[in-house]
Amino acid sequence: MSAQRADGAARLGVVDWGIGGLGLVGMLDHAAPALPITYWSDTGAPPYGLVRTADLVRRLRMIVDRLAGEGCTEVVLACNAASTVVDRLGPTAVPVEGIITHGIAAVPPAAEGMVGVVGGRRLVASGAYRRGLASPRRLIRSRVAQPLSAHIEAGRTGSPEFATDLARITRPLRGASAVVLACTHYPAAARHFADQLPGTTLVDPAAHLAASIAERHRSTSGSAAAERVVLTSGDPGAMRAGAEAAWGMAVAARRATL
């Protein structure tokens, strides 16, 4: 699905509301280090799960146009909430791909019985995972885990408040064969999920997406680290602090407007 610029070079745009998609960037640092990336964190807008569908579509089209103007030849929506409307974007300046199909594909075929999905309100309400994972041998149980994203974004992972919310959200999923971490924030707290869900396979859609991106860019020459540009419509200082707390990543975020 990737395109090329006139000079033949590829550049990936990654969109997420906050810092969650930086986990994908970290994977690509290993899987596709020579692929240049521009990351757009949209914390200057309301959380995508709270935005009307038409407004979210309009916002994402503006961001894609901006990233195309920054030289990106393709864009991935690392945000599950944003990915619920990827099919509504229509023609875009460059190809756009969502993460949900990768989350569905990443669930092991052998996962039967209860299969859980934890995600934001918009993602759960869309039913995308419920339909995509449906099988006579599976019971799909979805849990809205909205508070966890806010905790992780604010650097409160592991706090008593985080632990209380996590236990409440995951309690009905204990004994599941697999649970999809259907928000890119959640893998930053994977060990906490594992503590609550012993014996359950935790599925990270971003890992499947990273592998897919690396495969289609396997011909990208060189192994030296390519440029990583981090833009945010919100507060660069807050983003830098959040990235360090959640991922242990130092990012040189700068403010950008649409």
C-alpha positions as CSV (number, residue, x, y, z in Angstrom):
1,M,0.0,0.0,0.0
2,S,3.0,2.3,0.3
3,A,3.7,5.1,-2.2
4,Q,6.9,6.8,-3.2
5,R,7.9,10.4,-3.4
6,A,9.1,11.9,-6.6
7,D,12.7,11.2,-5.4
8,G,11.8,7.5,-4.8
9,A,12.2,7.7,-1.0
10,A,9.5,6.3,1.3
11,R,8.5,8.0,4.6
12,L,6.0,6.7,7.1
13,G,3.5,8.9,8.9
14,V,2.2,7.5,12.2
15,V,-0.9,9.0,13.8
16,D,-2.1,8.6,17.4
17,W,-4.0,10.8,19.8
18,G,-1.2,10.7,22.4
19,I,1.9,8.7,23.1
20,G,0.6,5.2,22.6
21,G,1.8,4.9,19.0
22,L,5.4,5.6,20.1
23,G,5.4,1.9,21.0
24,L,5.0,1.1,17.3
25,V,7.8,3.6,16.5
26,G,10.0,1.8,19.0
27,M,9.3,-1.5,17.3
28,L,10.2,0.0,13.9
29,D,13.5,1.3,15.3
30,H,14.4,-2.4,15.4
31,A,12.4,-3.9,12.5
32,A,12.8,-1.1,10.0
33,P,15.5,1.3,11.3
34,A,16.2,2.8,7.8
35,L,12.6,3.9,7.3
36,P,12.1,7.6,8.1
37,I,9.1,8.3,10.3
38,T,7.0,11.4,11.1
39,Y,4.9,10.9,14.2
40,W,1.8,13.0,14.8
41,S,0.4,13.2,18.4
42,D,-2.9,14.9,18.4
43,T,-3.4,15.8,22.0
44,G,-4.4,19.3,21.0
45,A,-7.7,17.8,19.9
46,P,-10.2,16.1,22.2
47,P,-9.6,12.4,22.7
48,Y,-10.7,10.6,19.6
49,G,-13.2,8.4,21.4
50,L,-15.2,11.6,22.3
51,V,-15.3,13.2,18.9
52,R,-18.3,13.0,16.6
53,T,-17.6,10.6,13.7
54,A,-17.9,13.3,11.0
55,D,-15.6,15.6,13.0
56,L,-13.0,12.8,13.5
57,V,-13.1,12.0,9.8
58,R,-12.5,15.6,8.9
59,R,-9.7,15.9,11.5
60,L,-7.9,12.8,10.3
61,R,-8.1,13.9,6.6
62,M,-6.4,17.2,7.7
63,I,-3.7,15.3,9.5
64,V,-3.1,13.0,6.5
65,D,-2.8,16.1,4.2
66,R,-0.3,17.7,6.6
67,L,1.8,14.5,6.8
68,A,1.8,14.2,3.1
69,G,3.0,17.8,2.9
70,E,5.8,16.8,5.3
71,G,6.9,14.2,2.8
72,C,5.1,11.1,4.1
73,T,4.3,8.5,1.4
74,E,1.9,6.5,3.6
75,V,0.2,6.9,6.9
76,V,-0.8,4.4,9.5
77,L,-3.4,5.1,12.2
78,A,-1.9,3.5,15.3
79,C,-4.9,4.6,17.3
80,N,-7.8,2.0,17.4
81,A,-10.4,4.8,17.8
82,A,-9.1,6.5,14.7
83,S,-9.0,3.2,12.9
84,T,-12.8,2.7,13.3
85,V,-13.3,5.4,10.7
86,V,-10.5,4.6,8.3
87,D,-13.0,3.3,5.7
88,R,-14.9,6.6,5.8
89,L,-11.9,8.8,4.9
90,G,-12.4,8.4,1.1
91,P,-9.7,9.4,-1.3
92,T,-6.6,10.7,0.6
93,A,-3.4,12.3,-0.5
94,V,-1.4,9.2,0.4
95,P,-2.5,5.6,1.4
96,V,-3.9,5.3,4.9
97,E,-4.0,2.0,6.9
98,G,-5.6,1.3,10.3
99,I,-4.5,-0.9,13.1
100,I,-7.6,-2.9,13.7
101,T,-7.2,-5.4,10.9
102,H,-3.7,-6.2,12.4
103,G,-5.2,-6.8,15.9
104,I,-7.6,-9.3,14.4
105,A,-4.9,-11.0,12.4
106,A,-2.6,-11.2,15.4
107,V,-5.0,-13.4,17.5
108,P,-3.7,-17.0,17.4
109,P,-6.2,-19.2,15.4
110,A,-6.0,-21.7,18.3
111,A,-7.4,-19.2,20.7
112,E,-10.8,-20.6,21.6
113,G,-13.3,-20.2,24.5
114,M,-13.3,-16.7,25.9
115,V,-11.3,-14.1,23.8
116,G,-11.2,-10.7,25.4
117,V,-10.8,-7.2,23.9
118,V,-9.9,-4.2,26.0
119,G,-10.2,-0.8,24.3
120,G,-11.7,2.6,24.3
121,R,-15.4,3.3,24.2
122,R,-15.6,4.1,20.4
123,L,-13.6,1.0,19.5
124,V,-15.7,-1.3,21.6
125,A,-19.0,0.3,20.4
126,S,-17.9,-0.2,16.8
127,G,-17.9,-4.0,17.2
128,A,-15.0,-4.3,14.8
129,Y,-13.1,-6.9,16.9
130,R,-16.3,-8.7,17.8
131,R,-17.1,-9.2,14.1
132,G,-13.5,-9.9,13.1
133,L,-12.9,-12.5,15.8
134,A,-16.3,-14.2,15.6
135,S,-16.1,-18.0,15.6
136,P,-18.5,-20.8,16.8
137,R,-15.7,-21.8,19.2
138,R,-15.2,-18.4,20.7
139,L,-17.0,-16.1,23.2
140,I,-15.8,-12.5,22.5
141,R,-16.0,-10.4,25.6
142,S,-15.2,-6.7,25.2
143,R,-14.3,-4.3,28.1
144,V,-14.1,-0.5,27.9
145,A,-10.8,0.4,29.5
146,Q,-10.8,4.1,28.9
147,P,-9.4,5.1,32.3
148,L,-6.2,3.1,31.7
149,S,-5.2,5.2,28.7
150,A,-5.5,8.4,30.8
151,H,-3.4,6.8,33.6
152,I,-0.7,5.8,31.1
153,E,-0.7,9.1,29.3
154,A,-0.3,10.9,32.6
155,G,2.5,8.6,33.8
156,R,0.4,7.0,36.5
157,T,1.0,3.4,35.4
158,G,1.4,1.2,38.5
159,S,-0.3,3.8,40.8
160,P,-3.0,2.6,43.2
161,E,-5.6,4.3,41.0
162,F,-4.3,2.4,38.0
163,A,-4.2,-0.9,39.8
164,T,-7.8,-0.5,41.0
165,D,-9.1,0.4,37.5
166,L,-7.1,-2.4,35.9
167,A,-8.4,-5.0,38.3
168,R,-12.0,-4.0,37.8
169,I,-11.6,-4.0,34.0
170,T,-9.8,-7.3,33.7
171,R,-11.7,-9.3,36.3
172,P,-14.4,-10.6,33.9
173,L,-11.6,-11.6,31.5
174,R,-9.8,-14.0,33.8
175,G,-9.4,-17.4,32.2
176,A,-9.5,-16.0,28.7
177,S,-7.4,-17.8,26.1
178,A,-6.3,-14.5,24.6
179,V,-6.9,-10.8,25.3
180,V,-6.3,-8.1,22.6
181,L,-4.7,-4.9,24.0
182,A,-6.8,-2.8,21.6
183,C,-5.2,0.6,22.4
184,T,-1.6,1.4,21.8
185,H,-1.2,2.7,25.3
186,Y,-1.9,-0.7,26.9
187,P,1.3,-2.6,25.9
188,A,3.2,0.0,27.9
189,A,1.5,-1.7,30.9
190,A,1.7,-5.2,29.6
191,R,3.4,-6.6,32.7
192,H,0.5,-5.3,34.8
193,F,-2.0,-6.9,32.5
194,A,0.0,-10.2,32.7
195,D,-0.2,-10.1,36.5
196,Q,-4.0,-9.8,36.3
197,L,-4.5,-12.3,33.6
198,P,-2.1,-15.3,34.3
199,G,-2.1,-17.9,31.6
200,T,-3.7,-15.6,29.0
201,T,-2.0,-14.7,25.8
202,L,-1.8,-10.9,25.5
203,V,-2.1,-9.7,21.9
204,D,-0.4,-6.5,20.8
205,P,-1.8,-5.3,17.4
206,A,1.1,-2.9,17.0
207,A,3.6,-5.8,16.8
208,H,1.7,-7.3,13.9
209,L,1.5,-3.8,12.2
210,A,5.2,-3.2,12.7
211,A,6.0,-6.6,11.1
212,S,3.8,-5.8,8.2
213,I,5.4,-2.4,7.7
214,A,8.9,-3.8,7.9
215,E,8.1,-6.5,5.4
216,R,6.9,-4.1,2.8
217,H,9.9,-1.9,3.3
218,R,12.5,-4.7,3.5
219,S,14.2,-3.2,0.4
220,T,14.8,0.1,2.2
221,S,18.6,0.4,2.0
222,G,20.9,0.8,4.9
223,S,20.7,-0.2,8.6
224,A,21.6,3.1,10.1
225,A,18.8,4.8,12.1
226,A,16.7,7.1,9.9
227,E,15.2,10.4,10.9
228,R,12.4,10.3,13.5
229,V,10.3,13.5,13.6
230,V,7.8,13.9,16.4
231,L,5.1,16.5,16.0
232,T,2.3,17.3,18.5
233,S,-0.8,19.5,18.3
234,G,-0.6,19.6,22.1
235,D,2.0,20.4,24.7
236,P,5.5,19.2,23.7
237,G,6.7,19.2,27.3
238,A,3.8,16.9,28.4
239,M,4.4,14.6,25.5
240,R,8.1,14.3,26.3
241,A,7.3,13.5,29.9
242,G,4.7,11.0,29.0
243,A,6.9,9.2,26.5
244,E,9.7,8.9,29.1
245,A,7.3,7.6,31.7
246,A,5.4,5.1,29.5
247,W,8.1,3.9,27.1
248,G,11.4,5.1,28.5
249,M,11.8,7.0,25.2
250,A,13.4,10.4,24.9
251,V,11.6,12.3,22.1
252,A,12.3,15.7,20.7
253,A,8.7,16.7,20.3
254,R,7.8,20.0,18.7
255,R,4.5,21.8,18.4
256,A,2.7,21.8,15.1
257,T,-0.6,23.1,14.0
258,L,-2.9,22.1,11.1
